[in-house]
């Protein structure tokens, strides 16, 4: 895993929209440092970094980065307790014809 991906993953999930602006800006800079495409392993690790909301659109940037991997991260239907971003990733992969609908 590349150092910039490892650094982002080490900082954990994205903060929610109540986080301080400096924290959100720092996470944005971390994401911008990661070049595309990411590997399948990097995508799987990055997919664990979605927070509770869209973090002022930062989660969409993360989603697009995860989708730059050569294969979809979520090939099985996520459970009901799964983060909405995981369900969104799965739905987008199904809609794109990359994984079968269950």
C-alpha positions as CSV (number, residue, x, y, z in Angstrom):
1,X,0.0,0.0,0.0
2,X,1.3,3.4,-0.9
3,X,2.3,5.7,2.0
4,X,-0.3,8.3,1.2
5,X,-3.1,5.7,1.3
6,X,-1.7,4.3,4.5
7,X,-1.7,7.7,6.1
8,X,-5.3,8.4,5.1
9,X,-6.4,5.0,6.4
10,X,-4.5,5.4,9.6
11,X,-6.5,8.5,10.4
12,X,-9.7,6.4,10.3
13,X,-13.2,7.4,9.1
14,X,-14.0,10.8,7.7
15,X,-15.3,13.1,10.3
16,X,-18.9,14.3,10.3
17,X,-20.1,17.7,9.2
18,X,-19.8,19.0,12.8
19,X,-16.0,18.6,12.7
20,X,-13.7,21.6,12.7
21,X,-13.0,23.1,9.3
22,X,-9.2,22.4,9.7
23,X,-9.8,18.7,10.2
24,X,-12.0,18.5,7.1
25,X,-9.4,20.4,5.1
26,X,-6.6,18.1,6.3
27,X,-8.6,15.0,5.2
28,X,-9.3,16.7,1.8
29,X,-5.5,17.3,1.3
30,X,-4.8,13.7,2.2
31,X,-7.3,12.5,-0.4
32,X,-5.9,14.8,-3.0
33,X,-2.4,13.3,-2.4
34,X,-3.6,9.9,-3.5
35,X,-3.3,9.4,-7.3
36,X,-5.6,7.3,-9.3
37,X,-6.1,4.5,-9.9
38,X,-5.9,2.8,-6.6
39,X,-5.2,-0.9,-6.2
40,X,-7.8,-3.4,-5.1
41,X,-6.2,-3.7,-1.7
42,X,-6.0,0.1,-1.3
43,X,-9.7,0.4,-2.4
44,X,-10.7,-2.1,0.2
45,X,-8.9,-0.2,2.9
46,X,-10.2,3.2,1.8
47,X,-13.7,1.8,1.8
48,X,-13.5,1.4,5.5
49,X,-12.9,5.2,5.9
50,X,-16.4,6.4,5.2
51,X,-17.9,8.4,8.0
52,X,-21.5,9.0,9.2
53,X,-22.4,11.6,6.5
54,X,-21.0,13.1,3.3
55,X,-18.6,15.4,5.1
56,X,-19.5,18.4,2.9
57,X,-18.9,16.3,-0.2
58,X,-15.6,14.7,0.8
59,X,-17.2,11.3,1.0
60,X,-18.0,11.6,-2.7
61,X,-14.4,12.2,-3.5
62,X,-13.5,9.1,-1.4
63,X,-16.2,7.1,-3.3
64,X,-14.8,8.0,-6.7
65,X,-11.3,7.2,-5.5
66,X,-12.5,3.7,-4.3
67,X,-14.2,3.2,-7.7
68,X,-10.9,3.8,-9.5
69,X,-9.8,0.4,-8.5
70,X,-9.6,-2.3,-11.2
71,X,-12.4,-4.3,-9.5
72,X,-15.4,-3.4,-7.4
73,X,-14.8,-3.5,-3.6
74,X,-18.2,-4.8,-2.6
75,X,-19.3,-7.8,-4.6
76,X,-21.8,-9.1,-2.1
77,X,-24.9,-7.3,-0.8
78,X,-24.0,-5.4,2.3
79,X,-26.0,-6.0,5.5
80,X,-28.7,-3.7,6.8
81,X,-26.4,-2.2,9.4
82,X,-23.8,-1.3,6.8
83,X,-22.7,2.3,6.2
84,X,-24.8,4.0,3.5
85,X,-21.7,4.6,1.5
86,X,-21.0,0.9,1.3
87,X,-24.6,0.3,0.0
88,X,-24.1,3.1,-2.5
89,X,-20.8,1.6,-3.7
90,X,-22.5,-1.8,-4.2
91,X,-25.5,-0.2,-6.0
92,X,-23.3,1.7,-8.3
93,X,-21.3,-1.5,-9.2
94,X,-24.6,-3.3,-9.9
95,X,-25.9,-0.4,-12.0
96,X,-22.6,-0.4,-14.0
97,X,-23.0,-4.2,-14.7
98,X,-19.8,-4.9,-12.8
99,X,-21.4,-7.3,-10.3
100,X,-24.7,-9.2,-10.4
101,X,-27.7,-8.2,-8.5
102,X,-28.6,-10.6,-5.7
